Amino acid sequence: MLTSCVLLLIIGLLGGFDVFFFHRHRCHLCERCESRTEAWIHVARGIVYVLQLSCVPNLAFHGRYYALFVALFVADAAIAITDILVEPASRKSLGGLPPGEYLMHIVLSLFVGAFLHGLLISTWEWRHLPTAIHVVPGAPPALRAALGLLALGCAMETALEALELAAPRALFRPRPLHVTVRLRTSLEKLWRITQDPILHPTWDHRFSRIIMLDDLIRTGTRMRYEKRLFGVTICGWGRYKLHAPMRQSTFEFGSDDARSLIRRGVGLWRYVALPGGVVEFRTSYNYEVRWGVIGRLIDSLLFRPLMQRETERSFQRLARMYFAGAAVSRVAGRRGRRPLVPEELLA
């Protein structure tokens, strides 16, 4: 039984890497509609793994209960076969399984085969014993503790996957952020100040520094963002998708830093000249997050409202620092793109 428990620990560690690196980081299975069936299969397999990690090192199934013990591994095999059958359709748009994940599955299969062989040899006699389930430590305390921690981690991950798959999509559907301000200024001045990458962080504190990677700002121009927070610098990237002077800037942005909640997004700056020497400056943007269901909850409950408020403050700061004569009373934020009459925004 000791050898089987060691093999089970190795299988658990390799399986955890497979889930977090390939399923979540590389393929984002829970977020892809075409992979939902495969993700639900993984939830079922997670439940079986929790039972295996809990039972094998701690319990002995004697007599008729041995059939329950065997059924646990038969269910695992059936789920594994089903997983293999649905993977081609689930991963088709990704080009199939990543080579590393394919290799990981081969390695796991070898360890699982050795584990089942050893487990069968060490438990076969249980079926002839009086029917009962006994608490019989099958491994040293440290090994049982390690398997227990793996079982806890597997249970938490399985619960998170189930929540992410079962929760209504509307609960986590990211709503775009909108902010609008109207200023008494010229279109040329507003364009010049807001398009300056050096001035930008002075009024928009969502960024600490913006570094242009091309000499001229035009469609296709690339940039690098930096945000310093609590002594940590998080980097991101950006690119102008459309640069129409005096009218509009459309851009995409994102971060490859795993510490950044934002994975990628798109945004728009719109400039509209209004009668009476007033210019409307409007932004709308949306983004996708990482960290699965936890990231979506953090974004929905905390981060997105914070970004909405910080964007509003940035527009207020822009008006105060560079357009003091505009006498802006407030910024239109949560009310979205619905136009407000000038008297509501201007003193």
HELIX and SHEET records of a PDB file:
HELIX    1   1 LEU A    2  PHE A   17  1                                  16    
HELIX    2   2 ASP A   18  ARG A   26  3                                   9    
HELIX    3   3 LEU A   29  GLU A   31  5                                   3    
HELIX    4   4 CYS A   33  SER A   35  5                                   3    
HELIX    5   5 ARG A   36  CYS A   55  1                                  20    
HELIX    6   6 GLY A   63  TYR A   65  5                                   3    
HELIX    7   7 TYR A   66  SER A   90  1                                  25    
HELIX    8   8 LYS A   92  LEU A   94  5                                   3    
HELIX    9   9 PRO A   99  THR A  123  1                                  25    
HELIX   10  10 TRP A  124  HIS A  128  5                                   5    
HELIX   11  11 PRO A  141  ALA A  166  1                                  26    
HELIX   12  12 ARG A  169  PHE A  172  1                                   4    
HELIX   13  13 LEU A  187  THR A  194  1                                   8    
HELIX   14  14 HIS A  200  TRP A  203  1                                   4    
HELIX   15  15 GLY A  292  ILE A  298  1                                   7    
HELIX   16  16 ASP A  299  PHE A  303  3                                   5    
HELIX   17  17 ARG A  304  TYR A  322  1                                  19    
HELIX   18  18 ALA A  324  ALA A  326  5                                   3    
HELIX   19  19 PRO A  342  LEU A  345  1                                   4    
SHEET    1   A 2 LEU A  59  HIS A  62  0                                        
SHEET    2   A 2 ALA A 132  VAL A 135 -1                                        
SHEET    1   B 7 LEU A 177  ARG A 184  0                                        
SHEET    2   B 7 VAL A 278  VAL A 289 -1                                        
SHEET    3   B 7 ILE A 262  LEU A 274 -1                                        
SHEET    4   B 7 GLN A 248  GLY A 254 -1                                        
SHEET    5   B 7 VAL A 232  ALA A 244 -1                                        
SHEET    6   B 7 ARG A 222  LEU A 229 -1                                        
SHEET    7   B 7 ARG A 209  MET A 212 -1                                        
END                                                                             
